[in-house]
C-alpha cells in the first residue's frame, strides 16, 4: 500500500515537472530569435563520430569562422578533461531533474543549424521555424528499425553512406529522396588519414603478431532493450569457446581485438585469462586520444554481423567476416532492410566456431577470396571521395 502511494506521488511529480517544462519551451519558442550564425552539435557518445569529424574539419578549414559553434553534452567537465585540445564550447544537456538545461535549451532554440548523430534536443514542432535540422546519422547497415510504427521524418536533411541506402532510409525515416544526402560520412576522412597516435596504438596492441583482427558485433540484449532469443555474443557460447579460439590464434600468430557495442549489456567472459584475444572499449580509445575509425582502417580484417561497421569497412578493402549463427532468429524478430541481406555481405559467412577458424586461417595466409565481391559492393554502397567532410558540407549547403 505504501509502495503504491509512493509510485503515485512519483508519477504526479513527474507529470508536474513535464508540464512546467512544456510551459517553459512554449514561452522560449515565442521569445527566442533564430540566429543563423549559431550551430549546435549533439552526438552519442558525447563529442564523437560524424559530428566530431565534421566539427574538427570546420575548425581546421576556416569554415567555422562564420559560425558560433556549441556542443550539447551530458558531461561538459568530462569532455574538457578527455579532449583538452578541443576548441569546442560544451554545454550541459540536462539538469539534475533530468530536464533540458536552461542555457543549452536557449542556445539550441536560437541555433540556425542543429546537427546530430542520433536524436535532436527538441522535437521539430518545438523548434523555431527556419532552423536547419540535419541528421548526420551513425551508419547504414542491414538491420531494420526497432520500432515498426511509422514515424514521419523529423529532419530537413539526412546523410547516408552511399546510393545503396537511399531507398532503405527513405522508408526508415519517411524522408523524400531529395532530402537524403548520399555523400558518405565525415568520419570516413579518419579512415583515409589515420593519425600517428592510431598507428602507435595499433603497433602496441599487435605486438609481434602477424595480423590484428577487430571483432565488432552489433548490440545484443542492450540495456533497456532485451531481444528474446538473440545470443549475447555471436558464435561464442561460453568461456571454453573463447579459450579454444585463443589457442587457435596463438598457433596462427593472430591477435583478435573485441570491441563491444556501446549499448551492449554486460558480457560476462573473463578475457584476462586469454593472451591473443583482448577486449577494448570507447574509454580506451579516448585515453589514447585515438578515434575508433582511424584505428579501424589500420587493422588487418573485421569480424562483424549485421552492423553498419561492416559496410564502412569496405572503404579500407580488407577481409570481412559476418557472424550469422542467429540470422534466422534476427530476421524473424528484428528484420532486415534488404529482402536478401546475405547478397550484400561480401565475405566469409560464419555459422559456427569452425567457420571462424577458416576465416582466420585465410587471413593468416593472406588469402583474400572475396576481394572482387567487396569491390562490387563498394561501388554501390559507399560514395567515393577524397574529402568526405567537404563534400558533405557542400551538399548540406553550410
LINGI-V599547 format. One record per residue. N is the residue number from 1. RES is the residue in three letters. SS is DSSP state (H for helix, E for strand, C for the rest). PHI is phi in whole degrees, 0 to 359 (999 if undefined). D_CENTER is the distance of its C-alpha to the mean C-alpha in Angstrom with 2 decimals. Layout:
N,RES,SS,PHI,D_CENTER
N,RES,SS,PHI,D_CENTER
This chain:
1,UNK,C,999,44.38
2,UNK,H,297,43.26
3,UNK,H,297,39.66
4,UNK,H,298,39.84
5,UNK,H,295,41.20
6,UNK,H,297,38.42
7,UNK,H,296,35.79
8,UNK,H,296,37.67
9,UNK,H,297,37.89
10,UNK,H,299,34.16
11,UNK,H,295,33.42
12,UNK,H,294,36.04
13,UNK,H,296,34.73
14,UNK,H,299,31.17
15,UNK,H,295,32.62
16,UNK,H,296,34.70
17,UNK,H,295,31.85
18,UNK,H,295,29.74
19,UNK,H,295,32.87
20,UNK,H,301,33.42
21,UNK,H,293,29.89
22,UNK,H,297,30.48
23,UNK,H,296,33.73
24,UNK,H,298,32.10
25,UNK,H,297,29.51
26,UNK,H,302,32.41
27,UNK,H,293,34.50
28,UNK,H,295,31.90
29,UNK,H,297,31.03
30,UNK,H,265,34.72
31,UNK,H,245,35.31
32,UNK,C,282,32.30
33,UNK,C,238,32.50
34,UNK,C,293,29.73
35,UNK,E,239,29.40
36,UNK,E,293,27.87
37,UNK,E,278,27.66
38,UNK,E,267,25.09
39,UNK,E,232,21.36
40,UNK,E,235,18.74
41,UNK,E,244,15.04
42,UNK,E,219,12.77
43,UNK,C,215,9.20
44,UNK,C,233,7.59
45,UNK,C,297,8.66
46,UNK,C,306,11.61
47,UNK,C,50,12.05
48,UNK,C,210,8.87
49,UNK,H,58,6.65
50,UNK,H,298,8.47
51,UNK,H,297,10.70
52,UNK,H,296,11.99
53,UNK,H,301,12.62
54,UNK,H,290,14.54
55,UNK,H,298,16.30
56,UNK,H,295,17.53
57,UNK,H,293,18.80
58,UNK,H,303,20.62
59,UNK,H,293,22.28
60,UNK,H,287,23.37
61,UNK,H,272,24.61
62,UNK,C,92,26.61
63,UNK,H,302,24.83
64,UNK,H,288,24.03
65,UNK,H,295,27.77
66,UNK,H,269,28.30
67,UNK,C,239,25.71
68,UNK,E,260,25.61
69,UNK,E,253,21.94
70,UNK,E,232,20.56
71,UNK,E,243,17.42
72,UNK,E,264,17.43
73,UNK,E,227,16.10
74,UNK,C,288,17.04
75,UNK,C,224,18.97
76,UNK,H,300,20.46
77,UNK,H,296,22.69
78,UNK,H,293,20.04
79,UNK,H,297,18.11
80,UNK,H,295,21.51
81,UNK,H,287,22.22
82,UNK,H,285,19.06
83,UNK,C,232,19.08
84,UNK,C,296,22.84
85,UNK,C,273,22.93
86,UNK,C,286,20.74
87,UNK,C,268,22.84
88,UNK,C,294,20.52
89,UNK,E,261,22.32
90,UNK,E,265,20.46
91,UNK,E,243,21.57
92,UNK,E,289,21.40
93,UNK,C,288,19.72
94,UNK,E,230,21.94
95,UNK,C,274,25.45
96,UNK,C,293,26.93
97,UNK,C,273,27.56
98,UNK,C,84,23.93
99,UNK,C,259,24.77
100,UNK,E,306,23.44
101,UNK,C,295,25.01
102,UNK,H,301,27.90
103,UNK,H,294,27.14
104,UNK,H,297,23.46
105,UNK,H,297,24.64
106,UNK,H,293,27.37
107,UNK,H,297,25.27
108,UNK,H,298,22.70
109,UNK,H,302,25.68
110,UNK,H,272,27.22
111,UNK,E,293,24.21
112,UNK,E,288,24.88
113,UNK,E,223,21.21
114,UNK,E,237,18.10
115,UNK,E,239,14.65
116,UNK,E,226,11.54
117,UNK,C,254,7.82
118,UNK,C,226,8.53
119,UNK,C,216,12.27
120,UNK,C,279,15.39
121,UNK,C,288,17.86
122,UNK,C,224,20.61
123,UNK,C,293,21.31
124,UNK,H,303,22.68
125,UNK,H,294,26.17
126,UNK,H,265,26.10
127,UNK,C,272,25.04
128,UNK,C,290,27.75
129,UNK,C,297,28.91
130,UNK,C,100,27.90
131,UNK,C,289,24.55
132,UNK,E,278,21.96
133,UNK,E,251,18.81
134,UNK,E,243,15.99
135,UNK,E,265,12.65
136,UNK,C,287,10.51
137,UNK,C,66,7.72
138,UNK,C,225,4.17
139,UNK,C,136,6.08
140,UNK,C,249,9.54
141,UNK,C,236,10.74
142,UNK,C,251,13.82
143,UNK,E,287,13.47
144,UNK,C,280,15.37
145,UNK,C,289,14.51
146,UNK,C,296,15.53
147,UNK,C,264,18.31
148,UNK,C,282,20.73
149,UNK,C,299,22.57
150,UNK,C,287,22.37
151,UNK,C,238,21.20
152,UNK,C,301,22.21
153,UNK,C,300,19.80
154,UNK,C,240,19.14
155,UNK,C,236,18.21
156,UNK,C,271,20.53
157,UNK,E,213,18.23
158,UNK,E,216,14.80
159,UNK,E,257,13.11
160,UNK,C,228,12.58
161,UNK,C,294,12.55
162,UNK,C,186,16.26
163,UNK,H,300,19.32
164,UNK,H,302,18.68
165,UNK,H,259,16.10
166,UNK,H,297,18.32
167,UNK,H,293,20.31
168,UNK,H,295,17.64
169,UNK,H,278,15.83
170,UNK,H,301,19.31
171,UNK,H,287,19.97
172,UNK,H,298,16.67
173,UNK,H,261,16.97
174,UNK,C,72,20.70
175,UNK,C,260,20.57
176,UNK,C,290,23.41
177,UNK,H,300,22.81
178,UNK,H,288,23.87
179,UNK,H,260,21.04
180,UNK,E,259,18.29
181,UNK,E,260,17.61
182,UNK,C,263,17.14
183,UNK,C,244,17.02
184,UNK,C,78,13.84
185,UNK,C,242,11.10
186,UNK,C,307,12.30
187,UNK,C,294,10.26
188,UNK,H,297,12.42
189,UNK,H,297,15.28
190,UNK,H,296,14.15
191,UNK,H,290,14.47
192,UNK,H,285,17.83
193,UNK,C,225,19.10
194,UNK,C,297,18.18
195,UNK,C,280,19.99
196,UNK,H,296,22.98
197,UNK,H,296,21.31
198,UNK,H,293,18.68
199,UNK,H,296,21.69
200,UNK,H,293,23.60
201,UNK,H,298,20.95
202,UNK,H,296,20.80
203,UNK,H,300,24.61
204,UNK,H,294,24.97
205,UNK,H,283,22.87
206,UNK,H,286,24.37
207,UNK,C,58,27.86
208,UNK,C,266,30.56
209,UNK,C,289,28.60
210,UNK,C,289,28.72
211,UNK,E,223,25.08
212,UNK,E,237,21.76
213,UNK,E,253,19.41
214,UNK,E,257,15.88
215,UNK,E,246,15.00
216,UNK,C,231,11.44
217,UNK,C,283,11.99
218,UNK,C,291,10.00
219,UNK,C,290,10.81
220,UNK,C,226,14.54
221,UNK,C,50,16.82
222,UNK,E,290,14.37
223,UNK,C,303,16.12
224,UNK,C,79,17.76
225,UNK,E,213,16.97
226,UNK,C,273,19.45
227,UNK,C,254,19.52
228,UNK,C,298,23.17
229,UNK,C,94,24.00
230,UNK,C,275,20.57
231,UNK,C,294,20.81
232,UNK,C,290,19.13
233,UNK,C,210,18.37
234,UNK,C,293,19.19
235,UNK,C,70,22.60
236,UNK,C,269,23.51
237,UNK,C,267,25.88
238,UNK,C,200,27.21
239,UNK,H,299,27.99
240,UNK,H,297,30.59
241,UNK,H,298,28.17
242,UNK,H,294,26.14
243,UNK,H,292,29.45
244,UNK,H,298,30.54
245,UNK,H,297,27.42
246,UNK,H,299,27.91
247,UNK,H,296,31.53
248,UNK,H,295,30.68
249,UNK,H,294,28.28
250,UNK,H,297,31.12
251,UNK,H,298,33.45
252,UNK,H,269,31.20
253,UNK,C,59,30.22
254,UNK,E,243,26.50
255,UNK,E,249,23.89
256,UNK,E,251,20.86
257,UNK,E,252,17.96
258,UNK,E,266,16.05
259,UNK,E,245,12.52
260,UNK,C,288,11.83
261,UNK,C,297,8.67
262,UNK,C,295,8.64
263,UNK,C,262,10.21
264,UNK,C,295,12.62
265,UNK,C,293,16.21
266,UNK,C,309,18.57
267,UNK,C,245,19.47
268,UNK,C,272,23.10
269,UNK,C,235,23.87
270,UNK,C,273,25.88
271,UNK,H,286,24.24
272,UNK,H,293,26.90
273,UNK,H,279,29.49
274,UNK,C,260,27.71
275,UNK,C,254,28.29
276,UNK,C,255,26.28
277,UNK,E,240,23.24
278,UNK,E,235,21.20
279,UNK,E,245,18.23
280,UNK,E,221,15.86
281,UNK,C,232,13.47
282,UNK,H,301,11.33
283,UNK,H,298,14.78
284,UNK,H,297,16.40
285,UNK,H,292,14.42
286,UNK,H,297,15.16
287,UNK,H,297,18.75
288,UNK,C,272,19.16
289,UNK,C,55,17.72
290,UNK,C,236,15.58
291,UNK,C,274,12.10
292,UNK,H,306,10.22
293,UNK,H,287,10.17
294,UNK,H,283,13.86
295,UNK,H,293,14.71
296,UNK,H,305,13.18
297,UNK,C,294,15.62
298,UNK,C,268,18.50
299,UNK,C,289,18.28
300,UNK,C,264,20.83
301,UNK,E,176,18.96
302,UNK,E,229,16.02
303,UNK,E,247,16.35
304,UNK,E,216,13.82
305,UNK,C,205,14.64
306,UNK,C,255,13.16
307,UNK,C,284,9.52
308,UNK,C,293,8.20
309,UNK,H,297,8.25
310,UNK,H,290,11.97
311,UNK,H,285,12.23
312,UNK,H,302,10.78
313,UNK,H,293,13.17
314,UNK,H,302,16.04
315,UNK,H,298,16.16
316,UNK,H,266,17.68
317,UNK,C,55,20.04
318,UNK,C,232,20.26
319,UNK,C,304,20.88
320,UNK,E,231,18.38
321,UNK,E,236,19.27
322,UNK,E,244,18.09
323,UNK,E,279,19.01
324,UNK,C,234,20.61
325,UNK,C,295,23.06
326,UNK,C,248,21.93
327,UNK,H,303,21.45
328,UNK,H,295,24.35
329,UNK,H,296,23.39
330,UNK,H,296,19.84
331,UNK,H,297,21.46
332,UNK,H,285,23.97
333,UNK,H,268,21.76
334,UNK,C,260,18.45
335,UNK,C,86,19.39
336,UNK,E,232,17.87
337,UNK,C,279,17.61
338,UNK,C,251,20.13
339,UNK,C,296,23.62
340,UNK,C,232,23.59
341,UNK,H,297,20.08
342,UNK,H,300,21.81
343,UNK,H,298,23.22
344,UNK,H,256,19.89
345,UNK,C,240,19.17
346,UNK,C,277,21.22
347,UNK,C,184,21.69
348,UNK,E,295,23.29
349,UNK,E,260,23.00
350,UNK,E,256,23.30
351,UNK,C,241,25.14
352,UNK,C,201,26.63
353,UNK,H,296,26.92
354,UNK,H,295,29.51
355,UNK,H,299,27.24
356,UNK,H,296,24.79
357,UNK,H,295,27.79
358,UNK,H,297,28.81
359,UNK,H,298,25.48
360,UNK,H,296,25.77
361,UNK,H,295,29.40
362,UNK,H,300,28.68
363,UNK,H,298,26.21
364,UNK,H,294,28.88
365,UNK,C,265,31.49
366,UNK,C,76,29.54
367,UNK,C,275,29.69
368,UNK,C,241,27.07
369,UNK,C,283,28.32
370,UNK,C,249,25.46
371,UNK,H,301,25.32
372,UNK,H,294,26.97
373,UNK,H,294,24.89
374,UNK,H,297,21.64
375,UNK,H,297,23.31
376,UNK,H,296,24.24
377,UNK,H,292,20.73
378,UNK,H,301,19.43
379,UNK,H,299,22.12
380,UNK,H,254,20.87
381,UNK,H,266,17.09
382,UNK,C,232,16.20
383,UNK,C,295,18.16
384,UNK,C,264,20.07
385,UNK,C,204,20.48
386,UNK,C,265,21.68
387,UNK,C,210,20.00
388,UNK,H,293,16.84
389,UNK,H,301,16.80
390,UNK,H,296,20.43
391,UNK,H,295,20.20
392,UNK,H,293,17.49
393,UNK,H,300,19.69
394,UNK,H,298,22.73
395,UNK,H,293,21.37
396,UNK,H,275,20.37
397,UNK,C,58,23.86
398,UNK,C,256,22.98
